[in-house]
Amino acid sequence: EATNMRWIVVICIAILCTAAVASYAQETKPEKAYTSLVIDAKRLDLERSISPKICKEDESVVWGDSEVTTDYAIEHGVVAYVHSLDDAEKSSRCGANPLIIKAIKCADGIIKSNPIVSDSDAELLLSENKKGKYMDEYKVIFVVDLHRSGRARRSRPEPDFRLRNGGVCPTFPGMVKSLRNSKWGQGD
């Protein structure tokens, strides 16, 4: 009977040790790395840019001073611009586990294309990027308000690209391509 009691004690200790090891393994299990960064900048009048930056509260740059080529920026974009968090989740840049951070305002400047995040969020996105490398791979998405972002909301006048003889320069997209009075429209 003493032998049976020893076996019962040994089995109980083994069960307790197994449970403790399993519990410890769950607690120390590394979290899943983030697959992308989504900056929620709705209601901030954030404008699109070919080379946007993410800034901290003092407007120092957290991300965006990378050595990206102009060709890459034009063809692929440094960030993706979408109009809702649902659209962000559908983006090919997003992945299954995005880090979503809310911008608090836009950085001052002529063009308001750089969102500012809180200092604590800036530290978070930099530390998490070390694990997932999503910013290094330009897996960054800005959520902007459809009706507030871009040129439609600018309060300053658009530049005047009219030619001296009254035509409009055809190289600027969105401009009326009336070449009647220009040297290009006269068949030269």
SULPEPE-V39050 format. One record per pair of residues at least 6 apart in sequence whose C-alpha atoms are under 8 Angstrom apart, sorted by the first residue. I is the first residue (numbers start at 1). GAP is how many residues later the second one is. D is the distance in Angstrom with one decimal. If there is no record, write none. Layout:
i=I gap=GAP d=D
i=I gap=GAP d=D
This chain:
i=32 gap=65 d=7.9
i=33 gap=64 d=7.4
i=33 gap=95 d=7.2
i=33 gap=98 d=5.9
i=33 gap=99 d=5.1
i=34 gap=63 d=5.1
i=34 gap=64 d=5.4
i=34 gap=65 d=5.9
i=34 gap=94 d=6.9
i=34 gap=95 d=7.7
i=34 gap=97 d=7.7
i=34 gap=98 d=5.5
i=34 gap=100 d=7.3
i=35 gap=59 d=6.5
i=35 gap=60 d=5.3
i=35 gap=61 d=6.5
i=35 gap=62 d=5.2
i=35 gap=63 d=5.3
i=35 gap=64 d=7.5
i=35 gap=97 d=6.1
i=35 gap=99 d=5.8
i=35 gap=104 d=7.5
i=36 gap=57 d=6.8
i=36 gap=58 d=5.3
i=36 gap=59 d=6.5
i=36 gap=61 d=7.1
i=36 gap=62 d=4.7
i=36 gap=63 d=6.1
i=36 gap=96 d=8.0
i=36 gap=98 d=5.0
i=36 gap=99 d=7.1
i=36 gap=103 d=5.0
i=36 gap=104 d=5.9
i=36 gap=105 d=7.8
i=37 gap=57 d=7.5
i=37 gap=61 d=5.6
i=37 gap=62 d=4.9
i=37 gap=63 d=6.1
i=37 gap=64 d=7.6
i=37 gap=88 d=7.8
i=37 gap=97 d=6.9
i=37 gap=98 d=7.1
i=37 gap=102 d=6.4
i=37 gap=103 d=4.8
i=37 gap=104 d=6.2
i=38 gap=50 d=7.2
i=38 gap=56 d=7.9
i=38 gap=60 d=6.6
i=38 gap=61 d=6.0
i=38 gap=62 d=4.7
i=38 gap=63 d=6.2
i=38 gap=102 d=6.0
i=38 gap=103 d=4.7
i=38 gap=104 d=5.9
i=38 gap=105 d=7.2
i=39 gap=61 d=6.0
i=39 gap=62 d=5.1
i=39 gap=63 d=5.7
i=39 gap=64 d=6.2
i=39 gap=76 d=8.0
i=39 gap=101 d=7.7
i=39 gap=102 d=6.2
i=39 gap=103 d=4.9
i=39 gap=104 d=6.1
i=40 gap=45 d=7.7
i=40 gap=60 d=7.1
i=40 gap=61 d=6.1
i=40 gap=62 d=4.6
i=40 gap=63 d=5.8
i=40 gap=102 d=6.1
i=40 gap=103 d=4.8
i=40 gap=104 d=7.0
i=41 gap=61 d=6.4
i=41 gap=62 d=5.2
i=41 gap=63 d=7.6
i=41 gap=64 d=7.7
i=41 gap=74 d=6.9
i=41 gap=101 d=6.6
i=41 gap=102 d=5.5
i=41 gap=103 d=5.3
i=41 gap=104 d=7.6
i=42 gap=101 d=6.1
i=42 gap=102 d=4.7
i=42 gap=103 d=4.8
i=43 gap=101 d=7.4
i=43 gap=102 d=6.1
i=43 gap=105 d=7.1
i=44 gap=61 d=6.1
i=44 gap=62 d=6.6
i=44 gap=100 d=7.7
i=44 gap=101 d=7.8
i=44 gap=104 d=7.8
i=45 gap=61 d=7.8
i=45 gap=67 d=7.4
i=45 gap=99 d=7.6
i=45 gap=100 d=7.3
i=45 gap=103 d=5.2
i=45 gap=104 d=4.9
i=45 gap=105 d=7.6
i=45 gap=108 d=7.7
i=46 gap=60 d=6.5
i=46 gap=66 d=5.6
i=46 gap=67 d=5.3
i=46 gap=68 d=7.3
i=46 gap=69 d=7.2
i=46 gap=98 d=6.5
i=46 gap=102 d=7.7
i=46 gap=103 d=5.4
i=46 gap=104 d=7.2
i=47 gap=64 d=6.8
i=47 gap=65 d=5.6
i=47 gap=66 d=4.7
i=47 gap=102 d=5.1
i=47 gap=103 d=4.7
i=47 gap=104 d=7.5
i=48 gap=33 d=7.6
i=48 gap=65 d=5.7
i=48 gap=101 d=7.4
i=48 gap=102 d=6.1
i=49 gap=64 d=5.9
i=50 gap=23 d=6.2
i=50 gap=24 d=7.0
i=50 gap=27 d=6.8
i=50 gap=28 d=6.9
i=51 gap=13 d=7.0
i=51 gap=22 d=7.3
i=51 gap=27 d=6.4
i=52 gap=12 d=6.2
i=52 gap=26 d=7.4
i=52 gap=27 d=7.6
i=52 gap=61 d=5.8
i=52 gap=62 d=5.5
i=53 gap=8 d=6.5
i=53 gap=9 d=7.4
i=53 gap=10 d=5.7
i=53 gap=11 d=4.3
i=53 gap=12 d=7.1
i=53 gap=60 d=7.5
i=53 gap=61 d=5.0
i=53 gap=62 d=7.1
i=54 gap=7 d=6.0
i=54 gap=8 d=5.5
i=54 gap=9 d=5.2
i=54 gap=10 d=6.4
i=54 gap=60 d=5.6
i=54 gap=61 d=5.4
i=54 gap=62 d=6.0
i=54 gap=63 d=7.3
i=55 gap=6 d=4.4
i=55 gap=7 d=5.1
i=55 gap=8 d=7.0
i=55 gap=52 d=7.4
i=55 gap=59 d=6.8
i=55 gap=60 d=6.2
i=55 gap=61 d=4.6
i=55 gap=62 d=6.3
i=55 gap=67 d=7.8
i=56 gap=6 d=6.4
i=56 gap=60 d=5.4
i=56 gap=61 d=5.4
i=56 gap=62 d=6.0
i=56 gap=63 d=5.5
i=56 gap=66 d=6.2
i=57 gap=59 d=6.0
i=57 gap=60 d=6.4
i=57 gap=61 d=5.7
i=57 gap=62 d=6.1
i=59 gap=48 d=6.3
i=59 gap=57 d=6.9
i=62 gap=60 d=6.8
i=62 gap=64 d=7.8
i=63 gap=72 d=7.9
i=68 gap=10 d=7.9
i=72 gap=6 d=7.8
i=78 gap=60 d=5.9
i=78 gap=62 d=7.6
i=79 gap=59 d=6.4
i=79 gap=60 d=7.1
i=79 gap=61 d=5.0
i=79 gap=62 d=5.4
i=79 gap=63 d=6.8
i=80 gap=13 d=7.8
i=80 gap=60 d=6.5
i=80 gap=61 d=4.6
i=80 gap=62 d=6.2
i=81 gap=60 d=5.9
i=81 gap=61 d=5.0
i=81 gap=62 d=6.0
i=81 gap=63 d=6.8
i=82 gap=6 d=6.1
i=82 gap=59 d=7.2
i=82 gap=60 d=6.3
i=82 gap=61 d=5.0
i=82 gap=62 d=6.2
i=83 gap=60 d=5.3
i=83 gap=61 d=5.1
i=83 gap=62 d=5.6
i=83 gap=63 d=5.6
i=84 gap=59 d=5.8
i=84 gap=60 d=7.3
i=84 gap=61 d=7.7
i=85 gap=58 d=6.7
i=88 gap=6 d=6.5
i=88 gap=53 d=6.7
i=88 gap=55 d=7.1
i=89 gap=6 d=7.5
i=93 gap=46 d=5.0
i=93 gap=47 d=7.0
i=93 gap=48 d=7.5
i=94 gap=45 d=6.6
i=94 gap=46 d=7.7
i=94 gap=47 d=7.6
i=99 gap=26 d=7.7
i=101 gap=16 d=7.6
i=101 gap=20 d=6.9
i=102 gap=15 d=6.8
i=103 gap=12 d=5.8
i=103 gap=13 d=5.5
i=103 gap=14 d=4.7
i=103 gap=15 d=7.5
i=104 gap=11 d=7.5
i=104 gap=12 d=5.8
i=104 gap=13 d=5.6
i=104 gap=14 d=6.9
i=105 gap=10 d=6.0
i=105 gap=11 d=5.4
i=105 gap=12 d=7.4
i=106 gap=6 d=5.9
i=106 gap=7 d=6.9
i=106 gap=8 d=5.7
i=106 gap=9 d=4.5
i=106 gap=10 d=5.5
i=107 gap=6 d=7.4
i=107 gap=7 d=5.5
i=107 gap=8 d=6.1
i=107 gap=9 d=6.1
i=129 gap=6 d=6.4
i=129 gap=7 d=7.9
i=134 gap=6 d=7.3
i=161 gap=7 d=6.3
i=161 gap=8 d=6.1
i=162 gap=6 d=4.6
i=162 gap=7 d=6.3
i=163 gap=6 d=6.5
i=163 gap=19 d=7.4
i=165 gap=16 d=6.3
i=165 gap=17 d=6.2
i=166 gap=15 d=5.9
i=166 gap=16 d=6.7
i=167 gap=11 d=6.1
i=167 gap=12 d=5.2
i=167 gap=13 d=6.6
i=167 gap=14 d=5.1
i=167 gap=15 d=4.6
i=168 gap=7 d=7.3
i=168 gap=8 d=6.7
i=168 gap=9 d=6.0
i=168 gap=10 d=6.0
i=168 gap=11 d=6.4
i=168 gap=14 d=7.4
i=169 gap=6 d=7.7
i=169 gap=8 d=7.2
i=170 gap=6 d=7.8
i=170 gap=7 d=5.5
i=170 gap=9 d=7.9
i=179 gap=6 d=4.7
i=180 gap=6 d=7.2
